[in-house]
Amino acid sequence: MSQTSKKQIFFHVGLGKTATTYLQYRVFPYFKNVEYIHHSYRYKNAVDIVRKGKSKRYLISREFDQQMEDEVSKFAAHHPDTTPIIVFRRHDSWIASQYKRFVKNGYAIPFPSFFDLKNDRGMFKKIDLDFTHYIEILEKYFTKKPIVLFYDDMKKDLPAFIDYFAEQVGAEYEKEEISHKAKHRSYNEKQLKAIMHVGKKVDIRHYHLDRRFYPLNRFYANMIRYSTLFVGKYLPDSYFSPHPLIHPEELKAVRHFYEKDWQAVVEYARKNNPPGSNKKLLPILAGIQVG
């Protein structure tokens, strides 16, 4: 048996917009008995850190969605006996949050251009919201079944969620060390409409910045972005279009289209998630509504 095969490896793969950043900064650094490989400055060396390290347990965390298969396949090629952990959020809530993130980052496009349920021509494709597909990817590349968790449970009972997560990766922690304060703030409808208005006139999209002068360009883009978000909060409602960023009927259609997929991932979790010692967490997703 190889040295690596004796180690327990857990890979939290996201998804994005499921409080991943909160977990990476407010929770995982305080876990004891497991070596946490931080996403921002250690992830690129994660394969070698695990291979050469002396710890018995490792927790890697990264935020994937559209790039899931590429990233997972690379890691699994070296450490296939990893237990993946993924967090899902109701499809309509998830895609709405993804869209708002893109708007905040300067993408001045209407929701149907971001996610086009009818013709599938948006930036996010229908397959990107197929949660069963993500589970299939994790099962394809890893020998261990994924632990499937839910954003709704985290919101409903954060301490229980953290307890369950810690138990599954063999970690201990001091409850008083864990902050329940979100890592990133959320922005209201007026602020997002304001930045969309500016984004139509000035290109402040992070992913389109000239890489040769990235630090300077990022500073310039962020100065415009956050100034706009600040001012937007105080502008009168009459300044903005009365139409919502996302029409409720659009989200209702998303929820209906992916209802069977949602039921499937909930049932998968109920069937395959390891039990927790806390009776309240048997299963942890008891609070999730199917249907």
N, C-alpha and C positions, 0 to 999 in steps of 0.2 A: 504493500500500500504506500503510495507517494505521500510526502509530507503535506502537500496541498490537499489531498483527499481526506486527511484527518481533520481539516479545519471546517468549521461551519461558516458558510458565506451567505449573507442575505443581501439582496439587491432591490432596493426600493426604486422603482422605475417611473414614478409619477402616478397618474397623469399630471400634466400641467393644469393649473387652476383648480387644484384640489387641496389647497393649503400646503403644497409641497415646500415652498420657501419657509413657511412658518415651522414646519417640522425640522427642516435642515438647520435652522438657526436657533430656534427656541427650545427644541426638544432633544434631538439626536446628540448634540455636543455634551449633554449632561448624562447620557447613558453610561453606566459602568459595566465592566465585564465583557464589553464588546468594543472593538476598535472601529471608530467611525471614520470613514473616508469621505471627507467633505467634498461637495460637488464643485466648489469654485476653484480650489487650488490643489486638490489631490486626485481628483477623478481621472485626469489624463494618465496618471501613473498607477491607477488602481490595480491593474493586472499584476504588475511587478510588486506592488506593496503587499498584496495577498500572497504571492508566490514566495517572496523572500522574508515576509514577516514572521514573527514568533508568536503572535496572538492566536488564541484558539477560535475566536469568533470575529467576524468582520461584518460591518454594515456599510454598504455603499448606497448613496442616494443621488439620483439624477432625475431630471424632469424631461420626460419624452412624451410625444404623441405621434406626429407624422413621421418622425425619424426613428420610431421604436425598433423596427426590425433590423435596421442597419446597425444600430448601437448594441442591441442585445446580442446579435449574432457575433459581433467582434469580441465581446466579453466572454460569451459562452464557449467560444473556440478554445479558450484557455481554462475556464472554470465552469464546466457544464453542470457540476453537482451543486449549483447555487440554488437557493430558494428565493424566487422572485416575489416581491410584494407590490401590489398595484392598488390604487385608490380610484374608485369611480364616483361620478356625480351624475345626477339625472341629466339625460341628453340635452334637454331644452335649457336647463340652468347652466350646463357646462359650455355649450356653444355660445350662449349669450355672454358668459364671462370671458370666453376667448375673444369674442368680437370686441368687447369693451376694452380689453387689453390692447388689441391692435389699433383701435381708435385712439387710445391714450398714447400709443407710440407713433402716432402721426399718419395712420392710414385713413384717409378721408374718403371712404367708400361706403355705400349703403349696405345694409345687412345681406340682401340677396346676392351681392357681388362677393361677399365673404363666404356665405354658405347658401348654395342654390339647391334646395331640395328637389325642385322640379327637373332641372336640366343638368345638374351636377357640374356646373361650370365655375363654381366659386373657388376661393383660395383653399378652403377646407372642402374635401370631397366626402361623399356619403360613406365611403369606407373608413374615413378618419373618425367617424362616430360609431363605428361597429365595434362595440366593446367585446363581443364574443371573438372577434378577429384578433384583438390584442391578447386575449387569453390563449388563443391558438398559437400565436407567435411565441409566447412564453413557454408553452408546453412543447413546442417544436424544438427549441434550442436548449432548454434546461431539463435535467432529469427529475427535478423536484416540481411538484405541482405548485402553482402560484397561490399565495394567500391573497384573497380578494377582500378589500375593505371598502367602506363607503363614506364619502364626504358628509352625507346626511347624519350618519352616526357620530362623526366627529363634532359636528355642530350641535347635536342634541346632548351629548355627554362626553365632553373633551377628556376629562380625567379617566373615564372608563376606556376610551379609545387609546389613550397613551399607555394605560396599564396593559391592555391587551397586546399592543404593539411590542412593548418592552418584554412581556412574557414570551412572545413568540421568538424574539431574537436573543433570549437569554440574558437580558439586561436588567440592571437594577438602577434606581435613581431616587434622588431626594425630591419629594413633591414640591417643597418650598423653592427649589431651584428652577422650576419650570414656570415661565411666564405665559399667561394666557392672552397676552396682547399680540395682535396680528403683526407680522413683520412688514407687510405692505398695506398701505391705506387703500380704501376704495374711494372711487370718485362718483359724484352724483351726475344725473342726466344733464344738468346745465353745464357742468364742467366739461363733460365729454362732447357736448354740442359745440362748445366754444373752441375746443382744440380741433374738432373736425373742420370748423370754419377756417381756422388758421392753416390747417393742414392742406386745404385746397389751394392756398396761396404760396406756402413755403414748404419745401420738402424736408421734413424733420424725422423721417423714418430711420430708425437705427440700422436696419439691415441694408439700407441703401447708401450708407455713408461711405465716402472715399476711404478705403483702408489705409492709404498712405498717410493720411492726416487724421486718423481715427480719434485720438484723444481730444484734439482741438475741435473737430467737427462734432463729436459727442457732447462736449461742453456747450457748444453753440446751440445744438439741437435741444439739449436739456434745459438750457436757460429759457428758450422760447416755450418749450413744452410746459415746464412747471410754473412759469409766469402766467401763461394762459390759463392753466388749471386753477391757479390762485384767484385770478381776476374773474374767471367764469363763475365762481361760487357766489360772487356778490352782484353780478349783473341782474337786472330785472327780468322776470319771466317774459315780458313783452319783447325782449331783444331776440328771443329764440323762436324758431318754428314750433307751432303747437303739436306737430307730429312727433311721436316717440322715435327714438333711435331704432328700436325694434318693435314692430307691431305685434301685439299679443297673439294675434291669429297665426303669425309666422312661427312663434314658439309652440303654440298649441299643435300645429301641424308636425313639428319636429318630435314632440313628445308622443304623439299618436303613431308616427311612422316607426319609431324605435321602441315601442312598448314591449314587443316580444323579446327584443334584445335585452331590455332592462330586466324583464322577468327571468331570462335565461342566466344572466350573470348573478342575480340574487340567489337563484336556486343553486348555481354552481358553488357560491360561497357557503350556503347553508350545508351543502353536501360535503365539501372538501376542506373548509377551514379547520385548522386544529382547534380543539376546545380550549377554553381558558379556565383558570382555577376559580375565577369569580363567577358565581351562578348568574349574575346579571349579564355576563358576557356569553351565555350559552343559548343561542349564538349572539355575538355582539350586534349583529344586524337585525335584531328582533324589531327595532323601531322602523325599519324600512318598509314602506308600503309597496306591495306588489300590485300593479294595476292602477 
